Structures are given as structure tokens and as C-alpha cells.
Amino acid sequence: LEAPQAVAEKVTVAKRVRAMDGTTVDLTKLVQGDRLIIDIEISPSEQRTIPAILVDLLPAGLEIEAIVRPEEAGPNGVYTWLGEINDPRIAEARDDRFVAAIDLRSGRPAHLAYIVRAVTPGDYTMPGVVVEDMYRPDVFARSETGQVTIRPRD
């Protein structure tokens, strides 16, 4: 009945949804066919390597089109506004979620991104992204949930 609250235990995670040019978007005013970038930042607070799993569930109205590669961001990439993107050990675009395995190193933030398209009109809940240490269940974080409204294209 109620979405889970954001939480951070020894690691934090933040999810931002941006237009393809990096500007902010109002998720309650999307139109079918809109393309967006999901920008995720993970910040560990411990001074060790954390083997982390990240899972970002998608609202039913969005579909993943592509994962942003490190060479597509940074100073010479198409998405320079993203800054540096990390290269995860594994990154998968599944039907209903983005999944990545990444080593978080000694308090340095990690940055991942992927591209989605609004495909199905309706009102949806945007789940929070979850990150967990693979071997220590006391290290985890979840971002806030949000609302998404996709209107049909005229």
C-alpha cells in the first residue's frame, strides 16, 4: 500500500532522471516516445572495496533502450554533462530492470547511467534504486520512489 522509504546504511544511492540534453524533467508530464537518461550515483562510506549489486526496477511504462558506456560520457563523449561514468563488471538491461555489479572503491563515488523510452501511457510509481554489498547484508541503500505519468502522443 505504501512505497518503502529511502534508506542508507554505509552506502548511499541517488537516482536522477534527465532529458537527453541533461536538463531536468517533470516525470508527471512525460509524453509517449520521450527518451530519458537515468543517472545513478553510489557513494560508499567505508574505506574498503565493496562488491556491490545494483538493481533499478522500472515503472511499467518505461523500457530500457541502451546502457551508457564510459566513452559516451566524460569530456569527449556525447553525454558530457554526465561527467565520468564507471565501467561495471556486469551491466544488464532486462525487460523490467537495470542490473549492475560494480566494485565500489574506498569511499569514491561510482556513476552509472542508462537510456529509457516512455512507451505505455498511464500513471506509475517509479521504484527506488537498490544497492547492496554482495557479502555483507548490513551495507545497503535504497533511493526515494517517485511518480511517473505518461500521456499518449497526439
LINNORNOR-V316332 format. One record per backbone hydrogen bond with DSSP energy under -0.5 kcal/mol. NH is the residue of the N-H (numbers start at 1). CO is the residue of the C=O. Records with the same first field share a line. If there is no record, write none. Layout:
NH->CO ; CO
//
This chain:
7->142
9->140
12->43
14->41
16->39
18->16 ; 37
19->23
20->35
22->19
25->17
27->25
29->26
30->27 ; 149
32->151
33->118
34->31
36->116
37->18
38->114
39->16 ; 37
40->38 ; 112
41->14
42->110
43->12
45->10
46->10
48->46
50->48 ; 104
51->49
52->50 ; 102
53->132
54->100
55->130
56->98
57->55
58->96
62->59
63->117
65->115
66->115
68->113
72->69
73->69 ; 70
74->83
77->74
79->72
80->77
82->79
83->80
86->111
88->86
89->101
90->101
92->99
94->92 ; 97
98->56
99->92
100->54
101->90
102->52
104->50 ; 102
106->48 ; 104
107->46
108->105
110->42
112->40
114->38
115->66
116->36
117->63
118->34
119->61 ; 117
120->61
121->119
122->150
124->148
126->146
127->125
130->55
131->141
132->53
133->139
134->51
139->136
140->9 ; 138
141->131
142->7
143->129
146->126
148->124
149->27
150->122
151->30 ; 149
//
